[in-house]
């Protein structure tokens, strides 16, 4: 089976492992670190001071996008993809 995760390539696993992984991911939360930067004018000298900080966010997956999905991969397609290997340019 192919397990597809949001924002990434799929993972090829046997059926039992794919189901186990999806069950684990269903209990997972999404982690996001966001970098912020601002420039504030300083008094008198015309220069701008740069301030930066990170904020951290942890939340559940949206029901529509979910934490992943799975689809059956037939053996012929799997063997063809194995022969092709990693795509060029990567």
N, C-alpha and C positions, 0 to 999 in steps of 0.2 A: 504494500500500500504506500501511497505518497501522502505524507502529512505536510500540509502547507501552513506555515506560520505567518502572521501579519508582517509585512515589510521584509520578506526574505524568500530565499529559495526553499523548495520542498525537501523533505527528508524521506529517504526510502527505508522502510522497516517492514518486517513481516507483520501479519495481521494482528497477532496477539500483542506485540510490542507497540504497534500503532495505537491500538485501543487503550493500552495501559498509559501511554504518553498523553493521549487526549483526555483521559480521566484526570490525570495529574494537572494538566494545563487548565482544565475546567475549574480547578480550585485556586489557580494562580491569580495574582493581581499584577497589574501593569505598573512598571517603575519608569519614571521620566525625570531626567535632570535637565533643567532649562537654564541657560546662561543669559544673564541680562547685563547690558552695558548702557550707560547714559553719559552725556556730557553736559555739565552744568557750568554756566558762566561764573567766574570768580569775581570778587569785588575789586574794582579799580584797575586791574592790569590787562583786561581784555582777553585774557587766556581762558580756556575752558578746562575745568577739572574733569577727569574721567573717573567714573565710579562703576565698579562691576561687582556682581555677586551672582550666586547660583541659587535657584529655588528647587526644591525637591517635591515630587508629587507621586503618590501611590494611590491607585484606584482600580476598581473592577473593570473588566472588559465590557464594551457595549454589546448588547444582545445581537445587534445586526451584524457586526463584524466578527464577534467572538474571538476566542483565543487561538483558533486554528480550525482546520477542516481536513478531511481525508477522502481519498478516492482510490479505487482499485486500479492497480497497474498490472496489465497483462504481461506475461513472461516474454513475449516477442518484443514488445516495446521496451521492456527492461533490458533485454540482451542487446538490442540495437543501441540504446542509450549508453550502455556500458562500453560497447565498442567505440562509440563516438568520443567518449571521455569528456574532459573539461573543454568548454568552448574556447576558441582562439581569442587572443587579445585580452585574456584575463590572467 
